[in-house]
Amino acid sequence: MAHKILMIDDDQNLVSLVRDFLEQKDCQVDSTERGSEGIEKAKASKPDLILLDVQLLDMQGWEVCQKIKSYPELENIPILMISGVYKQAASAVKGLQIGAVDYLPKPFNLGVLWAKLEKLFKPA
């Protein structure tokens, strides 16, 4: 069964790279570079997982995470924060505190990303 993944990131080169990789793993990937649009896409499609960058064009990823988690129908969707933010430890802590299930600093290895996703896809 193909997993539906929503990627919210303004780095189109990274989005393209991750999309190509995940599609080879039988995942369906939708994306947007804006947090506000990501929230709407999450509500409309209810993906299996969200890859969320911290710094977006229109808002911070932390705000997007909080808004997504505020909707009862979306609160159980795992959010994996990804970021190249300078203070990565503080950024990771903040993401985890507001509801993200994991954090992956940029640049990252696609194999590490897949290992994290496989773990998140397994039923609890």
N, C-alpha and C positions, 0 to 999 in steps of 0.2 A: 504494500500500500504506500503510495506516495505521500510524503509529509508536506504540508503546506507551511511555508516559511515566509514571513514578512520581514524584509530588510529595510530599515529606516536609516539611511546614511547618505550624506551629500558628496561622498567621494565616488564618483561614477566609475572610475577605473577599478576601485575595490569592489564595488557592487557587481560589475561585469565579471570580474575574476571569480568572486564567490558564487555568483549565479551559475556560471559555466561549470564550476566544480560540483556544486550541489545538484545540478540537473543530471550530471553523470551518476550521481548517487540516488537517482529516482526521486528527487524532491521537486516540488513546484515552488518557484520563488517569485514573489511579487515584491516590488520595491517602490520607494519614494524618497526624495531628498528632504522633505519637509515633515516636521513633527506633527503639525496639525492634520496634514493629509494622512499620515501614518495612523493616527488615532481613528480617523474615519474609515480607513481601509481595514483596520483591526475589527472595528464594529461590524463592518459589512461582511468580511470573509471569515472571521474567527479562525485565524491560523493556528497551527499546532505549536508554533514557536515564533518569537520575534527576536531578531538581531537588531540592536538599537545602539546607534552611535551617541556619544555624549554631546558633541557639538554639532548642531544642525543649523540650517539656514535661518529658520524662523523662531526657534526656541531651544532650550536645553533638553537633552535626552532625559535628564532626571525628571523634568516636568512632564514629559511625554509618558514616562514610566508611571508616575503617580496618577496621571489622568487615566491611563489604561487600566491600572489596578483599581480605580474607583468604580468601574462598571462591574456589577456582579457577574455578568455574562462573560467578562474578559479576565476576571481576577485570577483564574487558575492557569492562564496561558503563561508558560515560562518565558522570561525575558532575559536574554544574554546581552549584557552591555559590552560594547566594544569601543575603545577610545585610544587616542594617542595623546591624551591630556598629560601635561608635564608632571603633575603630582599624582602619579598613577595609584599609589597606595591609598591616598585620601579619596581619590575618585572611585576606586573599587569599593571602599568601605561605604561611601555615600550611596552608590548604586545598590549594594546589597541591603543596606538599611531601608531603602524605599521600596524594595520588593523584587529586585532582579535576583535571579537564581545563581548567576555566575557572572564573571567579568573576564574579558580577554583583551589585553593591551595590544595596540597596533605598534609595529607590524606583527602579524601572527602567521604561523604556519598553518596551511589548510588542513593538514593531518591532525593537528591539535584541535582545530575548530571541529572537525568531524568527530573526533573522539568525545568532545564535550557534548555535541549534539546527540550522538548515539546514546550517551548516558541519560540525557534529558528525555529522549524518545521512549525509553523503557518504562513500562508501567511501574508504579510504586508498589 
